[in-house]
Amino acid sequence: MWKVAMSEEVGKALQSVVERMNQAAARRPKTLPAVPPRLVAVSKTKPPEMVVEAYKQGQRNFGENYVNELVDKASDPVILESCPEIKWHFIGHLQKNNVNKLLAVPNLFFVETVDSVKLADRVNSSWQRLRGASMQRLKVMVQINTSGEHSKHGLPPEETVNTVKHIVTQCSALHFSGLMTIGHYGYDLTLGPNPDFQMLLSRRQEVCNILNLPLEEVELSMGMSTDFEHAIEVGATNVRVGSIIFGNREYPNSAANTPIPSPAPSPWQSARHYYFFF
């Protein structure tokens, strides 16, 4: 019985998020590339069974923040058997000593958090070695620390162009696919468009202008559970949403989670103060 209830809950939550994404995309200015936004369902701390339920509802892209959890989940027999077309996104901080472990993950589709030239080189050489000469290039994004917070990972914005240029020209096993940011937690949208998102937009424009890349081929991964609609409205092509699909997360030895409020349909115009959660 619990599986039926879980399936219904996950299905309804996914449907609601997709509808809100489509509505947000319809509100985007016509000057932005008409790229349908991708939903990455962030399944961290959730059991494989919940991933399978979301997959049964049509979801294909899933995100994980920790290498070990992704390795365990992607190799789980239930997921391997039930989710043959799953696409895994790594969306957490990647240490160089974990690169080989990450790149061996079955159905790895995207690494969204390349934050240095050295890491790009390590991922490139490891992917070449693991996948052989005829392998498909690995999709990667460059993570930018748009908020300038020391607690956040990512490149300083001024290093974006040189890092992307290095990947495009020196990392033949990688396919540069876009830029990613997390940004400030708790930005008050009543103050206007999120400046971290605006920063990512401007860096994409700079990258495309200098490196002669088509704007519509450079993705923007920004927006999470409480601000994904706003992110899409201003140009996100990839949003990372977890809590409002799978429910609050339960961490070992932690206090009970405070329920996460569901953001209003149009957060840009809302008078509410939001907090960022995957």
SVG drawing of the C-alpha trace seen along z (x, -y; Angstrom):
<svg xmlns="http://www.w3.org/2000/svg" viewBox="-2 -46 47 52">
<polyline fill="none" stroke="black" stroke-width="0.4" points="0.0,0.0 2.8,-2.4 4.2,-2.0 0.9,-3.0 0.7,-6.0 4.3,-7.0 3.7,-6.6 0.7,-8.9 2.5,-11.5 5.6,-11.5 3.5,-11.5 1.4,-14.5 4.5,-16.4 6.2,-15.9 3.2,-16.9 2.8,-20.1 6.5,-21.0 6.4,-20.4 3.2,-22.5 4.8,-25.3 8.0,-25.0 5.9,-25.3 4.1,-28.3 7.3,-30.0 8.8,-29.3 5.8,-30.9 6.5,-34.1 10.1,-34.4 11.0,-37.4 11.0,-36.5 14.6,-37.8 15.8,-34.7 16.5,-31.4 13.4,-29.3 15.0,-26.3 12.6,-24.1 13.8,-23.9 15.1,-20.5 14.0,-19.2 16.7,-17.5 15.0,-15.6 17.5,-15.8 17.2,-12.5 19.9,-12.9 19.2,-10.9 16.2,-9.3 16.0,-5.5 16.3,-3.9 12.6,-3.0 11.6,-6.7 13.9,-7.2 12.1,-4.3 8.7,-5.8 9.7,-9.1 11.1,-7.3 7.8,-5.4 6.1,-8.8 8.3,-9.8 11.2,-11.5 14.6,-10.7 17.1,-13.3 18.2,-12.8 20.8,-14.7 23.1,-13.7 25.4,-15.9 27.8,-13.3 29.9,-10.9 29.5,-7.9 25.7,-8.2 25.6,-8.5 27.8,-5.5 25.6,-3.4 22.3,-4.6 23.4,-4.3 24.7,-0.8 21.6,0.4 20.2,3.5 16.6,2.2 17.5,-1.1 19.7,0.7 16.8,3.1 13.9,0.6 15.5,-2.6 17.5,-1.7 17.2,-5.3 18.1,-7.2 20.4,-10.1 22.5,-11.0 23.7,-14.6 26.4,-15.2 25.6,-18.6 27.9,-18.6 31.5,-19.7 33.9,-17.3 37.3,-16.6 40.0,-15.5 40.6,-12.3 36.9,-11.2 36.9,-11.8 37.6,-8.2 34.9,-6.9 32.4,-9.4 33.1,-8.7 32.7,-5.0 29.0,-5.6 26.6,-3.8 24.4,-6.2 26.4,-9.3 25.0,-12.1 26.3,-15.4 28.9,-16.8 27.6,-20.3 30.3,-21.4 33.7,-21.7 35.2,-24.7 38.8,-24.8 41.1,-24.2 42.9,-21.5 39.7,-19.7 38.7,-19.9 42.0,-18.4 41.6,-15.5 38.0,-14.8 39.1,-14.9 42.0,-12.5 40.0,-10.1 37.1,-10.0 39.5,-9.3 41.1,-6.4 37.9,-4.9 35.8,-5.2 38.4,-4.5 39.2,-6.2 35.7,-5.9 33.8,-7.2 31.1,-9.9 32.2,-13.2 31.1,-13.9 28.8,-16.8 30.1,-19.3 29.1,-22.7 31.4,-25.2 30.3,-26.2 30.5,-30.0 30.5,-31.4 28.2,-34.3 27.6,-35.3 31.3,-35.6 30.7,-33.6 33.7,-31.7 31.4,-28.9 30.4,-28.3 32.4,-26.5 32.8,-27.7 35.0,-29.9 35.3,-33.6 33.1,-35.1 36.1,-36.9 37.7,-33.5 34.8,-32.1 35.9,-32.8 39.4,-31.5 38.2,-28.3 35.6,-27.6 38.1,-28.4 40.5,-25.8 37.7,-23.1 36.7,-23.9 40.2,-23.9 42.2,-21.5 39.7,-18.9 38.7,-16.8 36.8,-14.3 34.5,-16.9 31.6,-18.7 31.2,-22.2 27.4,-22.5 26.8,-25.5 27.3,-27.4 26.0,-26.6 25.5,-28.5 24.0,-28.1 23.9,-31.7 22.8,-33.2 20.5,-31.3 17.5,-33.3 17.6,-36.0 14.5,-38.3 12.8,-38.3 10.8,-41.4 14.1,-43.3 14.0,-42.4 15.6,-39.7 18.1,-37.5 21.6,-39.2 23.3,-35.8 21.1,-34.6 21.7,-37.9 25.5,-37.4 25.3,-34.0 23.3,-35.4 25.9,-38.1 28.8,-35.5 27.1,-33.3 26.7,-36.3 30.4,-37.1 31.5,-33.5 29.4,-33.3 30.6,-36.7 34.3,-36.0 34.4,-32.3 31.8,-32.6 29.5,-30.0 25.7,-29.9 23.8,-31.3 21.1,-28.7 23.7,-25.9 25.1,-27.2 22.8,-26.1 22.2,-27.8 21.8,-25.6 20.2,-27.7 17.2,-27.5 16.1,-25.0 13.0,-24.1 12.0,-27.5 13.1,-29.7 13.0,-27.5 10.1,-29.4 12.0,-32.7 15.1,-31.1 13.2,-29.8 11.6,-33.2 15.0,-34.9 16.6,-32.2 17.4,-28.9 17.5,-25.9 18.2,-23.4 16.7,-23.5 17.6,-21.3 14.5,-20.4 14.3,-17.9 12.4,-18.6 9.1,-19.5 9.2,-16.3 10.4,-13.8 9.6,-15.5 11.8,-16.8 15.2,-15.0 16.1,-13.0 19.7,-13.2 21.2,-10.8 21.4,-12.2 19.6,-15.4 16.5,-17.1 13.2,-16.7 13.1,-18.8 11.1,-21.9 8.5,-21.7 9.6,-23.6 7.0,-26.1 5.9,-25.7 6.7,-29.0 3.9,-30.9 3.3,-30.4 5.0,-33.7 7.8,-34.2 9.2,-37.3 6.1,-39.3 5.5,-37.7 6.1,-39.6 7.5,-36.5 11.0,-35.8 12.4,-32.6 15.1,-30.2 17.0,-28.0 16.7,-24.3 17.4,-21.6"/>
</svg>
